[in-house]
C-alpha cells in the first residue's frame, strides 16, 4: 500500500470513528433528555441536579464532536 493510500485509509478510519462517537454522544444526549423529562414531576433532588449537569456536559460534548466531525469531512 502506498503512502497516500495508507493515509487515505487512516483518514477514513478516523472519520468513521468520529462519526461513531458523534452518534454515541447523540444517543447518550437523548437518553439523558428522556430521564430529565420523566423526572420533572419529582422533587429537585441532588440526583436530578446531577442528571442536569450530565445533560449539559453531553450537550457540550456532542456540539464539539459534531464540529470536529464537520471540520474533518470538509477538509
PDB file of N, CA, C, O and CB in Angstrom:
ATOM      1  N   UNK A   1       0.859  -1.186   0.000  1.00  0.00           N
ATOM      2  CA  UNK A   1       0.000   0.000   0.000  1.00  0.00           C
ATOM      3  C   UNK A   1       0.895   1.236   0.000  1.00  0.00           C
ATOM      4  O   UNK A   1       1.810   1.344   0.816  1.00  0.00           O
ATOM      5  CB  UNK A   1      -0.972   0.006   1.237  1.00  0.00           C
ATOM      6  N   UNK A   2       0.632   2.157  -0.906  1.00  0.00           N
ATOM      7  CA  UNK A   2       1.437   3.363  -0.987  1.00  0.00           C
ATOM      8  C   UNK A   2       1.149   4.281   0.203  1.00  0.00           C
ATOM      9  O   UNK A   2       0.195   4.084   0.956  1.00  0.00           O
ATOM     10  CB  UNK A   2       1.170   4.097  -2.310  1.00  0.00           C
ATOM     11  N   UNK A   3       2.005   5.283   0.339  1.00  0.00           N
ATOM     12  CA  UNK A   3       1.838   6.230   1.451  1.00  0.00           C
ATOM     13  C   UNK A   3       0.501   6.951   1.367  1.00  0.00           C
ATOM     14  O   UNK A   3      -0.201   7.079   2.370  1.00  0.00           O
ATOM     15  CB  UNK A   3       2.981   7.255   1.461  1.00  0.00           C
ATOM     16  N   UNK A   4       0.140   7.427   0.164  1.00  0.00           N
ATOM     17  CA  UNK A   4      -1.116   8.176   0.027  1.00  0.00           C
ATOM     18  C   UNK A   4      -2.321   7.274   0.251  1.00  0.00           C
ATOM     19  O   UNK A   4      -3.314   7.709   0.835  1.00  0.00           O
ATOM     20  CB  UNK A   4      -1.204   8.828  -1.358  1.00  0.00           C
ATOM     21  N   UNK A   5      -2.251   6.024  -0.203  1.00  0.00           N
ATOM     22  CA  UNK A   5      -3.358   5.085   0.032  1.00  0.00           C
ATOM     23  C   UNK A   5      -3.475   4.778   1.520  1.00  0.00           C
ATOM     24  O   UNK A   5      -4.580   4.683   2.054  1.00  0.00           O
ATOM     25  CB  UNK A   5      -3.151   3.774  -0.774  1.00  0.00           C
ATOM     26  N   UNK A   6      -2.345   4.624   2.181  1.00  0.00           N
ATOM     27  CA  UNK A   6      -2.335   4.367   3.622  1.00  0.00           C
ATOM     28  C   UNK A   6      -2.915   5.556   4.377  1.00  0.00           C
ATOM     29  O   UNK A   6      -3.684   5.397   5.325  1.00  0.00           O
ATOM     30  CB  UNK A   6      -0.904   4.069   4.113  1.00  0.00           C
ATOM     31  N   UNK A   7      -2.536   6.728   3.945  1.00  0.00           N
ATOM     32  CA  UNK A   7      -3.023   7.947   4.596  1.00  0.00           C
ATOM     33  C   UNK A   7      -4.527   8.118   4.375  1.00  0.00           C
ATOM     34  O   UNK A   7      -5.246   8.517   5.292  1.00  0.00           O
ATOM     35  CB  UNK A   7      -2.264   9.182   4.065  1.00  0.00           C
ATOM     36  N   UNK A   8      -5.000   7.823   3.179  1.00  0.00           N
ATOM     37  CA  UNK A   8      -6.434   7.904   2.882  1.00  0.00           C
ATOM     38  C   UNK A   8      -7.206   6.912   3.739  1.00  0.00           C
ATOM     39  O   UNK A   8      -8.260   7.241   4.283  1.00  0.00           O
ATOM     40  CB  UNK A   8      -6.700   7.636   1.385  1.00  0.00           C
ATOM     41  N   UNK A   9      -6.676   5.691   3.858  1.00  0.00           N
ATOM     42  CA  UNK A   9      -7.320   4.659   4.684  1.00  0.00           C
ATOM     43  C   UNK A   9      -7.364   5.103   6.148  1.00  0.00           C
ATOM     44  O   UNK A   9      -8.377   4.932   6.826  1.00  0.00           O
ATOM     45  CB  UNK A   9      -6.569   3.306   4.555  1.00  0.00           C
ATOM     46  N   UNK A  10      -6.255   5.673   6.627  1.00  0.00           N
ATOM     47  CA  UNK A  10      -6.181   6.149   8.009  1.00  0.00           C
ATOM     48  C   UNK A  10      -7.177   7.276   8.241  1.00  0.00           C
ATOM     49  O   UNK A  10      -7.845   7.317   9.275  1.00  0.00           O
ATOM     50  CB  UNK A  10      -4.757   6.623   8.343  1.00  0.00           C
ATOM     51  N   UNK A  11      -7.279   8.192   7.278  1.00  0.00           N
ATOM     52  CA  UNK A  11      -8.212   9.305   7.382  1.00  0.00           C
ATOM     53  C   UNK A  11      -9.655   8.800   7.412  1.00  0.00           C
ATOM     54  O   UNK A  11     -10.480   9.310   8.170  1.00  0.00           O
ATOM     55  CB  UNK A  11      -8.013  10.280   6.215  1.00  0.00           C
ATOM     56  N   UNK A  12      -9.953   7.802   6.588  1.00  0.00           N
ATOM     57  CA  UNK A  12     -11.300   7.214   6.565  1.00  0.00           C
ATOM     58  C   UNK A  12     -11.615   6.547   7.896  1.00  0.00           C
ATOM     59  O   UNK A  12     -12.745   6.618   8.380  1.00  0.00           O
ATOM     60  CB  UNK A  12     -11.430   6.193   5.417  1.00  0.00           C
ATOM     61  N   UNK A  13     -10.610   5.896   8.489  1.00  0.00           N
ATOM     62  CA  UNK A  13     -10.811   5.253   9.792  1.00  0.00           C
ATOM     63  C   UNK A  13     -11.111   6.278  10.873  1.00  0.00           C
ATOM     64  O   UNK A  13     -12.001   6.082  11.700  1.00  0.00           O
ATOM     65  CB  UNK A  13      -9.579   4.434  10.180  1.00  0.00           C
ATOM     66  N   UNK A  14     -10.363   7.369  10.858  1.00  0.00           N
ATOM     67  CA  UNK A  14     -10.581   8.435  11.843  1.00  0.00           C
ATOM     68  C   UNK A  14     -11.961   9.044  11.653  1.00  0.00           C
ATOM     69  O   UNK A  14     -12.675   9.291  12.624  1.00  0.00           O
ATOM     70  CB  UNK A  14      -9.490   9.528  11.724  1.00  0.00           C
ATOM     71  N   UNK A  15     -12.336   9.287  10.395  1.00  0.00           N
ATOM     72  CA  UNK A  15     -13.648   9.861  10.100  1.00  0.00           C
ATOM     73  C   UNK A  15     -14.756   8.930  10.573  1.00  0.00           C
ATOM     74  O   UNK A  15     -15.741   9.383  11.157  1.00  0.00           O
ATOM     75  CB  UNK A  15     -13.793  10.137   8.593  1.00  0.00           C
ATOM     76  N   UNK A  16     -14.602   7.627  10.324  1.00  0.00           N
ATOM     77  CA  UNK A  16     -15.583   6.641  10.772  1.00  0.00           C
ATOM     78  C   UNK A  16     -15.691   6.605  12.285  1.00  0.00           C
ATOM     79  O   UNK A  16     -16.787   6.505  12.837  1.00  0.00           O
ATOM     80  CB  UNK A  16     -15.223   5.265  10.250  1.00  0.00           C
ATOM     81  N   UNK A  17     -14.552   6.685  12.949  1.00  0.00           N
ATOM     82  CA  UNK A  17     -14.531   6.675  14.411  1.00  0.00           C
ATOM     83  C   UNK A  17     -15.208   7.929  14.967  1.00  0.00           C
ATOM     84  O   UNK A  17     -15.973   7.849  15.929  1.00  0.00           O
ATOM     85  CB  UNK A  17     -13.083   6.575  14.929  1.00  0.00           C
ATOM     86  N   UNK A  18     -14.930   9.070  14.369  1.00  0.00           N
ATOM     87  CA  UNK A  18     -15.562  10.318  14.805  1.00  0.00           C
ATOM     88  C   UNK A  18     -17.073  10.250  14.601  1.00  0.00           C
ATOM     89  O   UNK A  18     -17.843  10.703  15.448  1.00  0.00           O
ATOM     90  CB  UNK A  18     -14.972  11.523  14.040  1.00  0.00           C
ATOM     91  N   UNK A  19     -17.488   9.684  13.474  1.00  0.00           N
ATOM     92  CA  UNK A  19     -18.921   9.555  13.202  1.00  0.00           C
ATOM     93  C   UNK A  19     -19.590   8.672  14.256  1.00  0.00           C
ATOM     94  O   UNK A  19     -20.672   8.992  14.747  1.00  0.00           O
ATOM     95  CB  UNK A  19     -19.154   8.975  11.790  1.00  0.00           C
ATOM     96  N   UNK A  20     -18.940   7.562  14.597  1.00  0.00           N
ATOM     97  CA  UNK A  20     -19.464   6.661  15.624  1.00  0.00           C
ATOM     98  C   UNK A  20     -19.558   7.376  16.973  1.00  0.00           C
ATOM     99  O   UNK A  20     -20.533   7.203  17.704  1.00  0.00           O
ATOM    100  CB  UNK A  20     -18.574   5.408  15.747  1.00  0.00           C
ATOM    101  N   UNK A  21     -18.547   8.177  17.297  1.00  0.00           N
ATOM    102  CA  UNK A  21     -18.541   8.908  18.554  1.00  0.00           C
ATOM    103  C   UNK A  21     -19.651   9.948  18.590  1.00  0.00           C
ATOM    104  O   UNK A  21     -20.298  10.132  19.621  1.00  0.00           O
ATOM    105  CB  UNK A  21     -17.190   9.576  18.772  1.00  0.00           C
ATOM    106  N   UNK A  22     -19.875  10.627  17.471  1.00  0.00           N
ATOM    107  CA  UNK A  22     -20.962  11.613  17.388  1.00  0.00           C
ATOM    108  C   UNK A  22     -22.298  10.919  17.611  1.00  0.00           C
ATOM    109  O   UNK A  22     -23.133  11.416  18.367  1.00  0.00           O
ATOM    110  CB  UNK A  22     -20.952  12.340  16.013  1.00  0.00           C
ATOM    111  N   UNK A  23     -22.512   9.764  16.956  1.00  0.00           N
ATOM    112  CA  UNK A  23     -23.763   9.025  17.109  1.00  0.00           C
ATOM    113  C   UNK A  23     -23.956   8.575  18.551  1.00  0.00           C
ATOM    114  O   UNK A  23     -25.061   8.655  19.086  1.00  0.00           O
ATOM    115  CB  UNK A  23     -23.788   7.816  16.171  1.00  0.00           C
ATOM    116  N   UNK A  24     -22.878   8.098  19.183  1.00  0.00           N
ATOM    117  CA  UNK A  24     -22.955   7.637  20.565  1.00  0.00           C
ATOM    118  C   UNK A  24     -23.322   8.770  21.509  1.00  0.00           C
ATOM    119  O   UNK A  24     -24.172   8.608  22.384  1.00  0.00           O
ATOM    120  CB  UNK A  24     -21.635   7.014  20.990  1.00  0.00           C
ATOM    121  N   UNK A  25     -22.676   9.924  21.329  1.00  0.00           N
ATOM    122  CA  UNK A  25     -22.996  11.054  22.200  1.00  0.00           C
ATOM    123  C   UNK A  25     -24.405  11.559  21.942  1.00  0.00           C
ATOM    124  O   UNK A  25     -25.067  12.042  22.860  1.00  0.00           O
ATOM    125  CB  UNK A  25     -21.990  12.186  22.000  1.00  0.00           C
ATOM    126  N   UNK A  26     -24.873  11.454  20.698  1.00  0.00           N
ATOM    127  CA  UNK A  26     -26.236  11.862  20.370  1.00  0.00           C
ATOM    128  C   UNK A  26     -27.243  10.967  21.101  1.00  0.00           C
ATOM    129  O   UNK A  26     -28.229  11.456  21.652  1.00  0.00           O
ATOM    130  CB  UNK A  26     -26.469  11.805  18.839  1.00  0.00           C
ATOM    131  N   UNK A  27     -26.986   9.647  21.101  1.00  0.00           N
ATOM    132  CA  UNK A  27     -27.876   8.716  21.800  1.00  0.00           C
ATOM    133  C   UNK A  27     -27.835   8.946  23.312  1.00  0.00           C
ATOM    134  O   UNK A  27     -28.865   8.895  23.984  1.00  0.00           O
ATOM    135  CB  UNK A  27     -27.490   7.262  21.477  1.00  0.00           C
ATOM    136  N   UNK A  28     -26.635   9.199  23.836  1.00  0.00           N
ATOM    137  CA  UNK A  28     -26.490   9.488  25.263  1.00  0.00           C
ATOM    138  C   UNK A  28     -27.273  10.750  25.615  1.00  0.00           C
ATOM    139  O   UNK A  28     -27.955  10.800  26.638  1.00  0.00           O
ATOM    140  CB  UNK A  28     -24.995   9.651  25.645  1.00  0.00           C
ATOM    141  N   UNK A  29     -27.173  11.752  24.773  1.00  0.00           N
ATOM    142  CA  UNK A  29     -27.886  13.009  24.984  1.00  0.00           C
ATOM    143  C   UNK A  29     -29.403  12.775  25.006  1.00  0.00           C
ATOM    144  O   UNK A  29     -30.101  13.303  25.871  1.00  0.00           O
ATOM    145  CB  UNK A  29     -27.515  14.027  23.883  1.00  0.00           C
ATOM    146  N   UNK A  30     -29.906  11.986  24.054  1.00  0.00           N
ATOM    147  CA  UNK A  30     -31.350  11.701  24.016  1.00  0.00           C
ATOM    148  C   UNK A  30     -31.793  10.914  25.247  1.00  0.00           C
ATOM    149  O   UNK A  30     -32.876  11.144  25.784  1.00  0.00           O
ATOM    150  CB  UNK A  30     -31.708  10.919  22.739  1.00  0.00           C
ATOM    151  N   UNK A  31     -30.946   9.986  25.690  1.00  0.00           N
ATOM    152  CA  UNK A  31     -31.254   9.195  26.884  1.00  0.00           C
ATOM    153  C   UNK A  31     -31.368  10.091  28.113  1.00  0.00           C
ATOM    154  O   UNK A  31     -32.321   9.983  28.885  1.00  0.00           O
ATOM    155  CB  UNK A  31     -30.178   8.119  27.111  1.00  0.00           C
ATOM    156  N   UNK A  32     -30.398  10.968  28.287  1.00  0.00           N
ATOM    157  CA  UNK A  32     -30.405  11.876  29.441  1.00  0.00           C
ATOM    158  C   UNK A  32     -31.585  12.839  29.359  1.00  0.00           C
ATOM    159  O   UNK A  32     -32.204  13.155  30.375  1.00  0.00           O
ATOM    160  CB  UNK A  32     -29.081  12.665  29.520  1.00  0.00           C
ATOM    161  N   UNK A  33     -31.896  13.307  28.145  1.00  0.00           N
ATOM    162  CA  UNK A  33     -33.051  14.185  27.955  1.00  0.00           C
ATOM    163  C   UNK A  33     -34.341  13.495  28.391  1.00  0.00           C
ATOM    164  O   UNK A  33     -35.194  14.113  29.028  1.00  0.00           O
ATOM    165  CB  UNK A  33     -33.156  14.621  26.486  1.00  0.00           C
ATOM    166  N   UNK A  34     -34.484  12.211  28.047  1.00  0.00           N
ATOM    167  CA  UNK A  34     -35.697  11.478  28.430  1.00  0.00           C
ATOM    168  C   UNK A  34     -35.771  11.282  29.942  1.00  0.00           C
ATOM    169  O   UNK A  34     -36.859  11.311  30.517  1.00  0.00           O
ATOM    170  CB  UNK A  34     -35.745  10.117  27.723  1.00  0.00           C
ATOM    171  N   UNK A  35     -34.622  11.082  30.589  1.00  0.00           N
ATOM    172  CA  UNK A  35     -34.608  10.954  32.056  1.00  0.00           C
ATOM    173  C   UNK A  35     -35.081  12.260  32.688  1.00  0.00           C
ATOM    174  O   UNK A  35     -35.887  12.253  33.619  1.00  0.00           O
ATOM    175  CB  UNK A  35     -33.181  10.585  32.573  1.00  0.00           C
ATOM    176  N   UNK A  36     -34.574  13.381  32.176  1.00  0.00           N
ATOM    177  CA  UNK A  36     -34.969  14.690  32.718  1.00  0.00           C
ATOM    178  C   UNK A  36     -36.464  14.916  32.519  1.00  0.00           C
ATOM    179  O   UNK A  36     -37.151  15.387  33.425  1.00  0.00           O
ATOM    180  CB  UNK A  36     -34.162  15.829  32.047  1.00  0.00           C
ATOM    181  N   UNK A  37     -36.963  14.582  31.337  1.00  0.00           N
ATOM    182  CA  UNK A  37     -38.392  14.775  31.053  1.00  0.00           C
ATOM    183  C   UNK A  37     -39.260  13.950  31.995  1.00  0.00           C
ATOM    184  O   UNK A  37     -40.299  14.425  32.453  1.00  0.00           O
ATOM    185  CB  UNK A  37     -38.703  14.402  29.598  1.00  0.00           C
ATOM    186  N   UNK A  38     -38.846  12.721  32.288  1.00  0.00           N
ATOM    187  CA  UNK A  38     -39.649  11.880  33.172  1.00  0.00           C
ATOM    188  C   UNK A  38     -39.480  12.279  34.638  1.00  0.00           C
ATOM    189  O   UNK A  38     -40.319  11.942  35.473  1.00  0.00           O
ATOM    190  CB  UNK A  38     -39.271  10.413  32.986  1.00  0.00           C
ATOM    191  N   UNK A  39     -38.412  12.987  34.949  1.00  0.00           N
ATOM    192  CA  UNK A  39     -38.154  13.367  36.342  1.00  0.00           C
ATOM    193  C   UNK A  39     -38.709  14.742  36.697  1.00  0.00           C
ATOM    194  O   UNK A  39     -38.573  15.181  37.840  1.00  0.00           O
ATOM    195  CB  UNK A  39     -36.669  13.344  36.611  1.00  0.00           C
ATOM    196  N   UNK A  40     -39.328  15.426  35.749  1.00  0.00           N
ATOM    197  CA  UNK A  40     -39.850  16.767  36.013  1.00  0.00           C
ATOM    198  C   UNK A  40     -40.887  16.784  37.129  1.00  0.00           C
ATOM    199  O   UNK A  40     -41.033  17.788  37.826  1.00  0.00           O
ATOM    200  CB  UNK A  40     -40.456  17.340  34.755  1.00  0.00           C
ATOM    201  N   UNK A  41     -41.595  15.694  37.299  1.00  0.00           N
ATOM    202  CA  UNK A  41     -42.607  15.658  38.353  1.00  0.00           C
ATOM    203  C   UNK A  41     -41.988  15.409  39.726  1.00  0.00           C
ATOM    204  O   UNK A  41     -42.626  15.641  40.753  1.00  0.00           O
ATOM    205  CB  UNK A  41     -43.641  14.582  38.050  1.00  0.00           C
ATOM    206  N   UNK A  42     -40.752  14.941  39.738  1.00  0.00           N
ATOM    207  CA  UNK A  42     -40.072  14.647  41.009  1.00  0.00           C
ATOM    208  C   UNK A  42     -39.565  15.936  41.659  1.00  0.00           C
ATOM    209  O   UNK A  42     -39.503  16.988  41.023  1.00  0.00           O
ATOM    210  CB  UNK A  42     -38.894  13.665  40.784  1.00  0.00           C
ATOM    211  N   UNK A  43     -39.208  15.829  42.930  1.00  0.00           N
ATOM    212  CA  UNK A  43     -38.639  16.980  43.636  1.00  0.00           C
ATOM    213  C   UNK A  43     -37.241  17.272  43.111  1.00  0.00           C
ATOM    214  O   UNK A  43     -36.598  16.416  42.504  1.00  0.00           O
ATOM    215  CB  UNK A  43     -38.599  16.726  45.160  1.00  0.00           C
ATOM    216  N   UNK A  44     -36.784  18.496  43.354  1.00  0.00           N
ATOM    217  CA  UNK A  44     -35.431  18.874  42.953  1.00  0.00           C
ATOM    218  C   UNK A  44     -34.431  18.229  43.907  1.00  0.00           C
ATOM    219  O   UNK A  44     -34.038  18.834  44.904  1.00  0.00           O
ATOM    220  CB  UNK A  44     -35.262  20.424  42.938  1.00  0.00           C
ATOM    221  N   UNK A  45     -34.032  17.029  43.607  1.00  0.00           N
ATOM    222  CA  UNK A  45     -33.085  16.303  44.458  1.00  0.00           C
ATOM    223  C   UNK A  45     -31.675  16.469  43.922  1.00  0.00           C
ATOM    224  O   UNK A  45     -31.468  17.002  42.832  1.00  0.00           O
ATOM    225  CB  UNK A  45     -33.453  14.806  44.543  1.00  0.00           C
ATOM    226  N   UNK A  46     -30.728  16.014  44.688  1.00  0.00           N
ATOM    227  CA  UNK A  46     -29.330  16.041  44.262  1.00  0.00           C
ATOM    228  C   UNK A  46     -29.149  15.203  43.001  1.00  0.00           C
ATOM    229  O   UNK A  46     -28.378  15.559  42.109  1.00  0.00           O
ATOM    230  CB  UNK A  46     -28.406  15.528  45.388  1.00  0.00           C
ATOM    231  N   UNK A  47     -29.873  14.081  42.939  1.00  0.00           N
ATOM    232  CA  UNK A  47     -29.798  13.212  41.771  1.00  0.00           C
ATOM    233  C   UNK A  47     -30.244  13.941  40.504  1.00  0.00           C
ATOM    234  O   UNK A  47     -29.596  13.850  39.461  1.00  0.00           O
ATOM    235  CB  UNK A  47     -30.653  11.966  41.986  1.00  0.00           C
ATOM    236  N   UNK A  48     -31.351  14.658  40.612  1.00  0.00           N
ATOM    237  CA  UNK A  48     -31.870  15.384  39.452  1.00  0.00           C
ATOM    238  C   UNK A  48     -30.893  16.470  39.015  1.00  0.00           C
ATOM    239  O   UNK A  48     -30.705  16.691  37.818  1.00  0.00           O
ATOM    240  CB  UNK A  48     -33.242  16.002  39.771  1.00  0.00           C
ATOM    241  N   UNK A  49     -30.275  17.143  39.968  1.00  0.00           N
ATOM    242  CA  UNK A  49     -29.278  18.154  39.625  1.00  0.00           C
ATOM    243  C   UNK A  49     -28.080  17.525  38.923  1.00  0.00           C
ATOM    244  O   UNK A  49     -27.531  18.101  37.983  1.00  0.00           O
ATOM    245  CB  UNK A  49     -28.820  18.900  40.882  1.00  0.00           C
ATOM    246  N   UNK A  50     -27.679  16.347  39.380  1.00  0.00           N
ATOM    247  CA  UNK A  50     -26.551  15.640  38.752  1.00  0.00           C
ATOM    248  C   UNK A  50     -26.898  15.245  37.318  1.00  0.00           C
ATOM    249  O   UNK A  50     -26.063  15.334  36.417  1.00  0.00           O
ATOM    250  CB  UNK A  50     -26.169  14.382  39.575  1.00  0.00           C
ATOM    251  N   UNK A  51     -28.143  14.808  37.120  1.00  0.00           N
ATOM    252  CA  UNK A  51     -28.589  14.444  35.771  1.00  0.00           C
ATOM    253  C   UNK A  51     -28.558  15.668  34.856  1.00  0.00           C
ATOM    254  O   UNK A  51     -28.138  15.574  33.703  1.00  0.00           O
ATOM    255  CB  UNK A  51     -30.015  13.839  35.810  1.00  0.00           C
ATOM    256  N   UNK A  52     -28.994  16.795  35.363  1.00  0.00           N
ATOM    257  CA  UNK A  52     -28.988  18.030  34.548  1.00  0.00           C
ATOM    258  C   UNK A  52     -27.560  18.437  34.187  1.00  0.00           C
ATOM    259  O   UNK A  52     -27.296  18.903  33.079  1.00  0.00           O
ATOM    260  CB  UNK A  52     -29.691  19.188  35.305  1.00  0.00           C
ATOM    261  N   UNK A  53     -26.652  18.256  35.130  1.00  0.00           N
ATOM    262  CA  UNK A  53     -25.250  18.561  34.867  1.00  0.00           C
ATOM    263  C   UNK A  53     -24.715  17.640  33.770  1.00  0.00           C
ATOM    264  O   UNK A  53     -23.998  18.079  32.871  1.00  0.00           O
ATOM    265  CB  UNK A  53     -24.406  18.417  36.159  1.00  0.00           C
ATOM    266  N   UNK A  54     -25.073  16.362  33.858  1.00  0.00           N
ATOM    267  CA  UNK A  54     -24.657  15.401  32.836  1.00  0.00           C
ATOM    268  C   UNK A  54     -25.237  15.776  31.478  1.00  0.00           C
ATOM    269  O   UNK A  54     -24.572  15.644  30.451  1.00  0.00           O
ATOM    270  CB  UNK A  54     -25.090  13.978  33.223  1.00  0.00           C
ATOM    271  N   UNK A  55     -26.462  16.237  31.483  1.00  0.00           N
ATOM    272  CA  UNK A  55     -27.122  16.655  30.244  1.00  0.00           C
ATOM    273  C   UNK A  55     -26.364  17.815  29.614  1.00  0.00           C
ATOM    274  O   UNK A  55     -26.120  17.829  28.408  1.00  0.00           O
ATOM    275  CB  UNK A  55     -28.592  17.055  30.511  1.00  0.00           C
ATOM    276  N   UNK A  56     -26.000  18.771  30.430  1.00  0.00           N
ATOM    277  CA  UNK A  56     -25.250  19.926  29.947  1.00  0.00           C
ATOM    278  C   UNK A  56     -23.904  19.478  29.371  1.00  0.00           C
ATOM    279  O   UNK A  56     -23.492  19.937  28.306  1.00  0.00           O
ATOM    280  CB  UNK A  56     -25.038  20.951  31.084  1.00  0.00           C
ATOM    281  N   UNK A  57     -23.231  18.586  30.079  1.00  0.00           N
ATOM    282  CA  UNK A  57     -21.929  18.097  29.610  1.00  0.00           C
ATOM    283  C   UNK A  57     -22.075  17.318  28.308  1.00  0.00           C
ATOM    284  O   UNK A  57     -21.248  17.455  27.407  1.00  0.00           O
ATOM    285  CB  UNK A  57     -21.268  17.212  30.681  1.00  0.00           C
ATOM    286  N   UNK A  58     -23.124  16.502  28.204  1.00  0.00           N
ATOM    287  CA  UNK A  58     -23.310  15.719  26.979  1.00  0.00           C
ATOM    288  C   UNK A  58     -23.653  16.634  25.803  1.00  0.00           C
ATOM    289  O   UNK A  58     -23.261  16.362  24.668  1.00  0.00           O
ATOM    290  CB  UNK A  58     -24.421  14.661  27.174  1.00  0.00           C
ATOM    291  N   UNK A  59     -24.385  17.719  26.074  1.00  0.00           N
ATOM    292  CA  UNK A  59     -24.703  18.688  25.023  1.00  0.00           C
ATOM    293  C   UNK A  59     -23.418  19.329  24.509  1.00  0.00           C
ATOM    294  O   UNK A  59     -23.216  19.440  23.300  1.00  0.00           O
ATOM    295  CB  UNK A  59     -25.680  19.774  25.548  1.00  0.00           C
ATOM    296  N   UNK A  60     -22.563  19.743  25.415  1.00  0.00           N
ATOM    297  CA  UNK A  60     -21.307  20.380  25.025  1.00  0.00           C
ATOM    298  C   UNK A  60     -20.428  19.406  24.248  1.00  0.00           C
ATOM    299  O   UNK A  60     -19.828  19.775  23.238  1.00  0.00           O
ATOM    300  CB  UNK A  60     -20.559  20.900  26.263  1.00  0.00           C
ATOM    301  N   UNK A  61     -20.352  18.163  24.721  1.00  0.00           N
ATOM    302  CA  UNK A  61     -19.533  17.158  24.057  1.00  0.00           C
ATOM    303  C   UNK A  61     -20.063  16.877  22.659  1.00  0.00           C
ATOM    304  O   UNK A  61     -19.289  16.782  21.707  1.00  0.00           O
ATOM    305  CB  UNK A  61     -19.489  15.867  24.880  1.00  0.00           C
ATOM    306  N   UNK A  62     -21.378  16.743  22.533  1.00  0.00           N
ATOM    307  CA  UNK A  62     -21.996  16.471  21.231  1.00  0.00           C
ATOM    308  C   UNK A  62     -21.699  17.608  20.254  1.00  0.00           C
ATOM    309  O   UNK A  62     -21.361  17.357  19.097  1.00  0.00           O
ATOM    310  CB  UNK A  62     -23.524  16.278  21.383  1.00  0.00           C
ATOM    311  N   UNK A  63     -21.822  18.850  20.711  1.00  0.00           N
ATOM    312  CA  UNK A  63     -21.550  20.002  19.842  1.00  0.00           C
ATOM    313  C   UNK A  63     -20.089  20.028  19.405  1.00  0.00           C
ATOM    314  O   UNK A  63     -19.790  20.290  18.240  1.00  0.00           O
ATOM    315  CB  UNK A  63     -21.905  21.313  20.560  1.00  0.00           C
ATOM    316  N   UNK A  64     -19.187  19.758  20.336  1.00  0.00           N
ATOM    317  CA  UNK A  64     -17.758  19.748  19.988  1.00  0.00           C
ATOM    318  C   UNK A  64     -17.449  18.642  18.987  1.00  0.00           C
ATOM    319  O   UNK A  64     -16.724  18.856  18.016  1.00  0.00           O
ATOM    320  CB  UNK A  64     -16.895  19.571  21.250  1.00  0.00           C
ATOM    321  N   UNK A  65     -18.008  17.451  19.233  1.00  0.00           N
ATOM    322  CA  UNK A  65     -17.730  16.325  18.348  1.00  0.00           C
ATOM    323  C   UNK A  65     -18.306  16.576  16.953  1.00  0.00           C
ATOM    324  O   UNK A  65     -17.673  16.225  15.958  1.00  0.00           O
ATOM    325  CB  UNK A  65     -18.306  15.027  18.936  1.00  0.00           C
ATOM    326  N   UNK A  66     -19.492  17.176  16.865  1.00  0.00           N
ATOM    327  CA  UNK A  66     -20.067  17.487  15.558  1.00  0.00           C
ATOM    328  C   UNK A  66     -19.197  18.506  14.829  1.00  0.00           C
ATOM    329  O   UNK A  66     -19.010  18.421  13.615  1.00  0.00           O
ATOM    330  CB  UNK A  66     -21.508  18.019  15.709  1.00  0.00           C
ATOM    331  N   UNK A  67     -18.673  19.460  15.574  1.00  0.00           N
ATOM    332  CA  UNK A  67     -17.801  20.466  14.988  1.00  0.00           C
ATOM    333  C   UNK A  67     -16.528  19.815  14.438  1.00  0.00           C
ATOM    334  O   UNK A  67     -16.104  20.120  13.324  1.00  0.00           O
ATOM    335  CB  UNK A  67     -17.449  21.545  16.029  1.00  0.00           C
ATOM    336  N   UNK A  68     -15.925  18.927  15.215  1.00  0.00           N
ATOM    337  CA  UNK A  68     -14.714  18.227  14.782  1.00  0.00           C
ATOM    338  C   UNK A  68     -15.021  17.355  13.568  1.00  0.00           C
ATOM    339  O   UNK A  68     -14.256  17.328  12.604  1.00  0.00           O
ATOM    340  CB  UNK A  68     -14.135  17.365  15.934  1.00  0.00           C
ATOM    341  N   UNK A  69     -16.153  16.641  13.623  1.00  0.00           N
ATOM    342  CA  UNK A  69     -16.539  15.759  12.523  1.00  0.00           C
ATOM    343  C   UNK A  69     -16.756  16.565  11.242  1.00  0.00           C
ATOM    344  O   UNK A  69     -16.305  16.158  10.171  1.00  0.00           O
ATOM    345  CB  UNK A  69     -17.817  14.972  12.883  1.00  0.00           C
ATOM    346  N   UNK A  70     -17.443  17.706  11.345  1.00  0.00           N
ATOM    347  CA  UNK A  70     -17.684  18.548  10.165  1.00  0.00           C
ATOM    348  C   UNK A  70     -16.374  19.083   9.603  1.00  0.00           C
ATOM    349  O   UNK A  70     -16.187  19.111   8.387  1.00  0.00           O
ATOM    350  CB  UNK A  70     -18.622  19.717  10.517  1.00  0.00           C
ATOM    351  N   UNK A  71     -15.468  19.508  10.475  1.00  0.00           N
ATOM    352  CA  UNK A  71     -14.168  20.002  10.018  1.00  0.00           C
ATOM    353  C   UNK A  71     -13.381  18.884   9.344  1.00  0.00           C
ATOM    354  O   UNK A  71     -12.694  19.122   8.351  1.00  0.00           O
ATOM    355  CB  UNK A  71     -13.363  20.587  11.196  1.00  0.00           C
ATOM    356  N   UNK A  72     -13.474  17.683   9.870  1.00  0.00           N
ATOM    357  CA  UNK A  72     -12.755  16.516   9.351  1.00  0.00           C
ATOM    358  C   UNK A  72     -13.260  16.147   7.951  1.00  0.00           C
ATOM    359  O   UNK A  72     -12.466  15.808   7.074  1.00  0.00           O
ATOM    360  CB  UNK A  72     -12.913  15.313  10.311  1.00  0.00           C
ATOM    361  N   UNK A  73     -14.578  16.213   7.744  1.00  0.00           N
ATOM    362  CA  UNK A  73     -15.147  15.789   6.459  1.00  0.00           C
ATOM    363  C   UNK A  73     -15.052  16.866   5.391  1.00  0.00           C
ATOM    364  O   UNK A  73     -15.089  16.556   4.200  1.00  0.00           O
ATOM    365  CB  UNK A  73     -16.590  15.391   6.640  1.00  0.00           C
ATOM    366  N   UNK A  74     -14.930  18.129   5.797  1.00  0.00           N
ATOM    367  CA  UNK A  74     -14.868  19.208   4.815  1.00  0.00           C
ATOM    368  C   UNK A  74     -13.453  19.649   4.487  1.00  0.00           C
ATOM    369  O   UNK A  74     -13.253  20.532   3.653  1.00  0.00           O
ATOM    370  CB  UNK A  74     -15.645  20.381   5.310  1.00  0.00           C
ATOM    371  N   UNK A  75     -12.466  19.038   5.139  1.00  0.00           N
ATOM    372  CA  UNK A  75     -11.082  19.457   4.841  1.00  0.00           C
ATOM    373  C   UNK A  75     -10.417  18.518   3.866  1.00  0.00           C
ATOM    374  O   UNK A  75      -9.257  18.720   3.507  1.00  0.00           O
ATOM    375  CB  UNK A  75     -10.253  19.531   6.118  1.00  0.00           C
TER     376      UNK A  75
END
